[in-house]
């Protein structure tokens, strides 16, 4: 559970997740922060964009790298509402993200503390510091509500 | 080793890899095929695009999904010159690619037969048929030449 107030980047990531839900996409949101400033944000949008890679983390990382004109987001933080999957964990490593904060764990699809455990592999040349659980209750509630409405 | 002639999609992926090398990017190329027709291709370009996700596979998958206006590339094949990393293996799974052909194995960064072994995880809900080794000698030669010139 989370103590109030939530750090502002996670509050913003949760707002992105809520916006994804309202657009009919699985509600996940992400924000890239550098030196305390939000550089870019993203929300899950594979259906609307016809893009299977359009997870919140990928969109936020691509937007941040484009904005900074640098393929490496060294020193940047990524705040995301759900444990990243293998694709997104790989992108986080390639982008040299320094710190990863995620809200809810994802036993069914996560690849940080579950399954592929991408950052723990010998093939992983860069891994972020990982801080799970911030905003977990809120992120899980948004996901639960989304899937309940669809049942 | 590979018997001649190479299947046309792998020949085209190798040409994409060579073009990447000439642009100063790590030489990897990829092609998406549907019903025997090339739908999209891509070459590694993270530096030029300032995009850490701009691996050949990701670019080919995104272009194919955009062209087909469908986030799912069901029934499609992906031909790539190097064993996909965790990010790209995850994208291949999300895209529902039916068959994956790759040329050279990548013990240092691969996540199909090495490391994260993304398709073997319980969290992986879709995995392609995997055919490694087609064009391996040619793909490895292009990579070796690229890194030799940079030493």
Contacts between the chains, C-beta under 8 A, distances in Angstrom:
chain1	res1	chain2	res2	distance
A	46	B	71	4.6
A	46	B	94	7.3
A	47	B	71	6.1
A	49	B	71	7.6
A	50	B	65	5.2
A	50	B	66	5.9
A	50	B	68	7.6
A	50	B	69	5.1
A	50	B	70	6.0
A	50	B	71	5.2
A	51	B	62	5.5
A	51	B	65	5.5
A	51	B	66	6.9
A	51	B	71	6.1
A	52	B	61	6.5
A	52	B	65	5.9
A	52	B	71	4.7
A	52	B	72	6.9
A	52	B	73	7.3
A	52	B	91	6.3
A	52	B	94	4.2
A	52	B	95	4.1
A	52	B	96	7.7
A	53	B	53	7.1
A	53	B	58	5.8
A	53	B	61	6.6
A	53	B	62	5.9
A	53	B	91	5.0
A	53	B	94	6.9
A	53	B	95	7.8
A	54	B	71	7.7
A	58	B	53	5.8
A	61	B	52	6.4
A	61	B	53	6.6
A	62	B	51	5.5
A	62	B	52	8.0
A	62	B	53	5.9
A	65	B	50	5.2
A	65	B	51	5.5
A	65	B	52	5.8
A	66	B	50	5.9
A	66	B	51	6.9
A	68	B	50	7.7
A	69	B	50	5.1
A	70	B	50	6.0
A	71	B	46	4.5
A	71	B	47	6.1
A	71	B	49	7.6
A	71	B	50	5.3
A	71	B	51	6.1
A	71	B	52	4.7
A	71	B	54	7.7
A	72	B	52	6.9
A	73	B	52	7.3
A	85	B	90	5.6
A	85	B	94	7.9
A	85	B	123	7.6
A	86	B	86	5.0
A	86	B	87	7.4
A	86	B	89	6.4
A	86	B	90	3.7
A	86	B	93	7.7
A	86	B	111	7.3
A	86	B	116	6.2
A	86	B	118	4.8
A	86	B	121	7.5
A	86	B	123	7.6
A	86	B	124	7.7
A	87	B	86	7.4
A	87	B	87	5.2
A	87	B	88	7.7
A	87	B	89	7.7
A	87	B	90	2.8
A	87	B	91	5.0
A	87	B	93	7.8
A	87	B	94	6.4
A	88	B	87	7.7
A	88	B	90	7.3
A	89	B	86	6.4
A	89	B	87	7.7
A	89	B	90	7.9
A	90	B	85	5.6
A	90	B	86	3.7
A	90	B	87	2.8
A	90	B	88	7.3
A	90	B	89	7.9
A	90	B	90	6.3
A	90	B	111	7.3
A	91	B	52	6.3
A	91	B	53	5.0
A	91	B	87	5.0
A	93	B	86	7.7
A	93	B	87	7.8
A	94	B	46	7.3
A	94	B	52	4.2
A	94	B	53	6.9
A	94	B	85	7.9
A	94	B	87	6.4
A	95	B	52	4.0
A	95	B	53	7.8
A	96	B	52	7.7
A	107	B	123	7.9
A	108	B	123	6.3
A	109	B	123	5.3
A	109	B	125	7.8
A	110	B	123	6.8
A	111	B	86	7.3
A	111	B	90	7.3
A	111	B	116	7.2
A	111	B	118	7.7
A	111	B	121	7.5
A	111	B	123	6.7
A	114	B	123	6.1
A	115	B	121	4.0
A	115	B	122	6.4
A	115	B	123	3.7
A	115	B	124	7.5
A	116	B	86	6.2
A	116	B	111	7.2
A	116	B	116	3.9
A	116	B	117	7.2
A	116	B	118	5.3
A	116	B	121	5.1
A	116	B	123	7.0
A	117	B	116	7.2
A	118	B	86	4.8
A	118	B	111	7.7
A	118	B	116	5.3
A	121	B	86	7.5
A	121	B	111	7.6
A	121	B	115	4.1
A	121	B	116	5.2
A	122	B	115	6.5
A	123	B	85	7.6
A	123	B	86	7.6
A	123	B	107	7.9
A	123	B	108	6.3
A	123	B	109	5.3
A	123	B	110	6.8
A	123	B	111	6.6
A	123	B	114	6.1
A	123	B	115	3.7
A	123	B	116	7.0
A	124	B	86	7.7
A	124	B	115	7.5
A	125	B	109	7.8
